[in-house]
């Protein structure tokens, strides 16, 4: 059974192998996403290589 990840367009994700934080540009129904690296450039990556990033709560 596949784990359902909550990848959303505009959210941040972490590449499991490197720990790099990327921005999710597009999520496909076919098991991959298009992500943008902070260094620039959009890449397709399999969703199982991504981890969701918990956004810390902002306190005012």
C-alpha positions as CSV (number, residue, x, y, z in Angstrom):
1,X,0.0,0.0,0.0
2,X,1.4,3.4,-1.0
3,X,1.7,6.1,1.6
4,X,-0.4,9.1,0.6
5,X,1.8,12.2,0.8
6,X,0.2,15.6,1.1
7,X,2.1,17.4,-1.6
8,X,0.4,20.6,-2.6
9,X,1.3,23.1,-5.3
10,X,3.1,26.0,-3.7
11,X,4.1,24.0,-0.6
12,X,7.6,23.0,0.3
13,X,9.0,19.5,0.2
14,X,12.3,17.9,1.1
15,X,14.2,15.6,-1.1
16,X,14.7,12.5,1.1
17,X,18.2,11.6,-0.2
18,X,19.8,15.0,0.0
19,X,17.7,17.0,2.5
20,X,17.3,19.8,0.0
21,X,14.2,21.9,0.4
22,X,12.3,22.5,-2.9
23,X,9.1,24.2,-3.8
24,X,6.4,22.0,-5.3
25,X,5.3,23.5,-8.7
26,X,3.0,20.8,-9.9
27,X,1.7,17.5,-8.6
28,X,0.8,14.7,-11.1
29,X,-1.6,11.9,-10.6
30,X,1.0,9.6,-12.0
31,X,3.3,9.5,-9.0
32,X,5.6,12.4,-9.7
33,X,5.9,16.1,-9.0
34,X,7.6,19.1,-10.7
35,X,9.7,20.9,-8.1
36,X,11.8,24.0,-8.2
37,X,15.2,24.1,-6.5
38,X,16.2,27.1,-4.5
39,X,19.3,27.3,-6.8
40,X,16.9,27.6,-9.8
41,X,15.5,25.1,-12.3
42,X,12.4,22.9,-12.4
43,X,12.7,19.1,-12.3
44,X,10.4,16.2,-12.3
45,X,10.9,13.9,-9.3
46,X,9.1,10.8,-8.1
47,X,6.8,11.5,-5.1
48,X,8.4,8.7,-3.2
49,X,11.7,10.6,-3.2
50,X,10.0,13.6,-1.5
51,X,9.1,14.2,2.1
52,X,6.6,16.7,3.2
53,X,7.9,19.6,5.3
54,X,6.0,20.5,8.4
55,X,5.6,24.2,8.4
56,X,6.3,25.6,11.9
57,X,3.4,27.6,13.3
58,X,3.9,31.3,13.2
59,X,3.3,33.0,16.5
60,X,2.6,36.7,16.7
